[in-house]
Amino acid sequence: MSSSTHRLDALRGGAAPVDHSARTVAALAGNPGCDRRAVLDAAGISKRNTAVHLGHPAPFGQSPFALARARSFEELVKADRWAHLRRLLRETLGLPISGISCVDIGAGGDATREPRHARTREELRRALEEGERADGERAGGGEAALVERPLLRLPVAGHEVYLEPAVVVVRAGGRFHIVEIKSFAVIDGAADPAQVAAASRLSAVYVYALKAMFAAEGVDPGLVSHEVVLVCPKDFANHPTATLLDVRLQLAALRRQLSRLTRVDRILDRLPADLTFSLEQSTDELARAVRTVEARYAPECLSTCEMAYFCRSDARAAGSLDVLGRVTRDDLGGLGSVDAVLDLASGEHGAPAGHAEIAEQLRHVHSIYREHAAAVVA
């Protein structure tokens, strides 16, 4: 066991590490510059329980109505042996597929993780071999295979994470596509950008895990497509529609963040040797321990990280520009706080080196507001 592993165990204070899921792994790429999240995730610490103990719980989770709608739509897509999905695959992938077979990894037999993971590997390899034979015999024809409820495995900071996408499609030509089924609507050809972005990050985790499994099996990871088949309801009806979602950017971000978690020892070297995040501490003690690790808060964290409300509270108390968002912070060219911006805008102090242009713009905007306020009073 490495020294980093011992250190991460000590940070948990004797608690068992929490299991990651596809959603938690996807969220890692949301803020790759945050040391606090990197340490907590690498150590397998429950951010939800930590936030509750600190008095800043995050109201995560879907409503019962949303969950029921998601289940209903997925059942519709699955109905009649995936009839809707078969149609959508022919339309979306644009291939001369003569037929589509189905195999359900989760049906019957042993439902435990290892047997299901082994069967997933077997079925995907069999489907690939059959597709290659068919292509050789009938140039571009043959069957595609739907591998339903496969179980993939991905190491995250020393822990094995098991992931279950809805479907992996093996098409003629030997290419593999992840299928992601979401219940948010596509209206007039467009969907909510935030929901599409979240679906892209989640799908990228499945693509990454499938590529990793292929590499471990000695199969070319390039056979896994970076284009995910996203299935959603069309307009205001429940009729399924599909589009291809390119997740290359999300894959690159995920790869960087997972690599960063494996090198978390660089962050640990800067932390006190006796640091612990044990929930047996008082709220004040735990807060001091958490603040020892630098955070990089952004408003987007509120939808992806259980610690976001605690970090936002600290950022507000410090007058940090982070609470205004990354774009505002970057536009202000490295100014450290809201107070620094207001001082510069008022013109009471000279501009620091390198901030003359920003100071001029701020003072111009400040004069416009002042003139407007005077006109309103008059």
SVG drawing of the C-alpha trace seen along z (x, -y; Angstrom):
<svg xmlns="http://www.w3.org/2000/svg" viewBox="-48 -67 53 85">
<polyline fill="none" stroke="black" stroke-width="0.4" points="0.0,0.0 1.5,-3.4 2.0,-6.3 -0.7,-8.2 -3.2,-5.4 -2.4,-5.5 -2.8,-9.2 -6.1,-9.1 -7.3,-6.5 -6.3,-8.7 -8.3,-11.6 -11.4,-9.5 -10.8,-9.1 -11.6,-5.4 -14.8,-5.6 -15.3,-3.3 -14.8,-4.9 -18.0,-5.8 -18.7,-4.2 -18.4,-6.4 -21.1,-6.3 -21.3,-7.4 -22.8,-10.7 -20.1,-11.4 -17.4,-10.5 -19.0,-12.8 -19.1,-15.6 -15.3,-15.4 -14.8,-17.1 -17.0,-20.0 -14.3,-21.8 -10.9,-20.3 -9.0,-23.1 -10.5,-22.4 -8.0,-20.8 -10.7,-20.4 -12.9,-18.2 -9.9,-16.3 -8.8,-15.3 -12.3,-14.5 -13.0,-12.3 -9.7,-10.6 -10.1,-9.7 -13.6,-8.4 -15.1,-10.8 -18.8,-11.4 -19.2,-15.0 -22.9,-14.9 -22.4,-13.8 -19.6,-16.3 -21.7,-19.2 -24.6,-18.2 -22.2,-18.1 -21.0,-21.6 -24.5,-22.9 -24.6,-23.4 -26.5,-20.5 -27.0,-20.5 -30.6,-19.9 -29.7,-17.4 -32.0,-14.8 -34.9,-14.6 -38.5,-15.0 -40.7,-11.8 -42.5,-13.2 -39.2,-13.5 -38.1,-10.0 -41.5,-8.6 -41.3,-10.4 -37.8,-9.1 -38.8,-5.5 -41.9,-5.8 -39.9,-7.1 -37.2,-4.4 -39.9,-1.7 -41.4,-3.1 -38.0,-3.0 -37.4,0.5 -40.9,1.8 -41.3,4.5 -37.6,5.5 -36.4,1.9 -38.5,1.3 -38.2,-2.5 -34.4,-2.3 -34.0,0.0 -35.7,-2.5 -33.7,-5.4 -30.4,-3.5 -31.2,-2.9 -32.0,-6.5 -29.2,-8.0 -26.3,-5.8 -27.3,-5.6 -26.1,-2.0 -27.5,0.8 -28.2,3.0 -30.2,6.1 -31.1,6.9 -30.5,6.0 -30.2,8.7 -30.5,8.1 -28.9,9.6 -29.7,8.5 -26.7,8.8 -28.9,8.3 -31.5,10.9 -31.3,14.2 -28.3,15.8 -26.0,14.3 -26.8,10.6 -23.6,9.8 -21.0,7.5 -18.1,9.7 -20.2,12.3 -22.1,9.5 -18.8,7.7 -17.3,10.9 -20.4,11.6 -20.3,8.0 -16.8,8.6 -17.8,11.9 -20.9,10.5 -19.1,7.4 -16.2,9.5 -18.7,12.0 -20.7,9.2 -17.5,7.7 -16.3,10.9 -19.6,11.7 -19.8,8.2 -16.3,8.6 -17.3,11.9 -20.5,10.5 -18.7,7.5 -16.2,9.7 -19.0,11.8 -21.4,9.1 -19.6,5.8 -21.2,3.5 -24.2,5.7 -24.8,8.0 -26.5,7.6 -26.0,5.0 -26.2,6.0 -27.8,4.3 -26.1,5.2 -28.6,4.2 -27.6,3.3 -23.8,4.0 -21.7,3.6 -18.4,1.7 -15.6,1.1 -13.4,-1.9 -10.6,-2.5 -11.1,-5.9 -8.4,-7.0 -7.7,-3.4 -11.3,-2.3 -13.2,-0.2 -16.3,-1.9 -19.0,0.2 -21.1,-1.6 -24.2,-0.5 -25.2,-2.4 -28.6,-1.5 -27.3,0.0 -24.1,0.5 -24.7,0.8 -22.3,2.9 -23.0,2.1 -21.9,3.6 -18.3,2.6 -17.3,3.3 -18.0,-0.1 -19.4,-0.5 -21.8,-3.3 -23.1,-4.1 -26.8,-4.9 -28.0,-7.4 -31.8,-7.7 -32.9,-11.0 -36.5,-12.2 -35.9,-15.9 -37.6,-17.1 -36.1,-18.1 -38.4,-21.0 -38.1,-22.2 -34.9,-20.4 -33.2,-21.9 -33.0,-20.9 -32.0,-22.7 -28.2,-23.3 -27.6,-22.6 -29.3,-19.2 -27.5,-18.3 -24.2,-19.3 -24.9,-17.1 -25.9,-14.2 -22.6,-14.7 -20.5,-14.5 -22.4,-11.3 -22.1,-9.7 -18.4,-10.5 -17.9,-8.4 -19.4,-5.4 -17.4,-5.9 -14.2,-6.3 -14.9,-3.1 -15.7,-1.1 -12.4,-2.3 -10.5,-1.3 -12.1,2.1 -11.1,2.6 -7.5,1.5 -7.4,4.0 -8.7,6.8 -6.2,6.0 -8.8,4.6 -8.4,1.3 -10.1,-1.4 -10.6,-3.4 -13.4,-1.0 -15.5,-2.8 -17.1,-5.8 -16.9,-9.3 -20.4,-9.9 -23.1,-8.9 -26.7,-8.1 -28.8,-10.4 -32.5,-9.4 -35.1,-11.9 -38.8,-12.6 -39.6,-14.9 -41.5,-18.1 -44.4,-17.9 -45.2,-14.2 -43.5,-11.1 -42.3,-10.1 -38.6,-9.2 -36.1,-10.9 -32.3,-10.5 -29.2,-12.5 -25.5,-11.9 -23.7,-13.6 -20.0,-14.3 -18.3,-13.9 -14.6,-14.3 -14.3,-17.5 -15.9,-15.8 -13.6,-12.8 -10.5,-15.0 -11.7,-16.9 -12.5,-13.6 -9.1,-12.1 -7.3,-15.1 -9.3,-15.0 -8.9,-11.2 -5.2,-11.6 -5.1,-14.4 -6.8,-12.1 -4.1,-9.5 -1.5,-12.3 -3.2,-13.6 -0.1,-13.1 1.2,-16.4 -1.7,-18.1 -1.3,-15.9 2.3,-17.0 1.1,-20.6 -1.3,-19.6 -0.7,-19.1 0.3,-15.5 -2.4,-15.2 -5.2,-16.5 -8.5,-14.5 -12.0,-15.0 -13.6,-12.7 -17.2,-13.5 -16.5,-12.7 -15.0,-16.3 -17.1,-19.3 -18.5,-21.4 -15.8,-24.1 -13.0,-21.6 -14.2,-20.0 -14.7,-23.4 -11.1,-24.3 -9.9,-21.0 -11.9,-21.4 -10.6,-25.0 -7.1,-23.7 -7.6,-22.4 -8.0,-25.2 -11.3,-25.3 -12.2,-26.8 -15.8,-27.7 -17.9,-28.6 -21.7,-29.0 -21.8,-25.8 -20.7,-23.8 -24.2,-24.2 -25.5,-21.6 -22.6,-19.2 -20.9,-19.2 -22.4,-18.5 -19.9,-20.9 -20.9,-23.8 -23.1,-25.6 -20.3,-25.5 -17.7,-26.8 -20.1,-29.5 -20.6,-30.7 -16.8,-31.0 -16.4,-32.8 -19.1,-35.3 -17.6,-35.9 -14.2,-36.6 -15.7,-38.9 -14.3,-36.6 -15.0,-37.2 -15.7,-33.5 -19.3,-34.0 -19.9,-36.1 -18.8,-33.3 -15.8,-32.4 -16.5,-34.7 -16.7,-37.8 -13.6,-36.7 -11.6,-36.2 -12.8,-39.5 -11.6,-41.4 -8.1,-40.2 -7.0,-38.6 -8.4,-41.2 -8.7,-39.4 -12.0,-40.5 -15.2,-42.5 -13.8,-45.2 -10.7,-45.5 -13.0,-46.0 -15.0,-48.7 -11.9,-50.5 -10.5,-50.5 -13.8,-51.7 -14.1,-54.6 -10.8,-56.0 -9.7,-56.6 -6.6,-54.5 -4.2,-54.2 -4.4,-51.2 -2.0,-48.3 0.6,-47.3 -1.0,-45.6 -4.5,-46.8 -4.6,-50.2 -6.9,-49.2 -9.3,-47.4 -9.3,-50.4 -10.1,-52.7 -13.1,-50.5 -14.4,-50.2 -14.2,-53.9 -16.0,-54.6 -18.8,-52.3 -18.9,-53.7 -19.3,-57.3 -22.2,-56.2 -24.0,-54.7 -23.3,-57.8 -24.7,-60.0 -27.8,-57.8 -28.3,-57.9 -28.1,-61.7 -30.6,-62.0 -33.1,-59.7 -32.8,-61.8 -33.2,-65.0"/>
</svg>
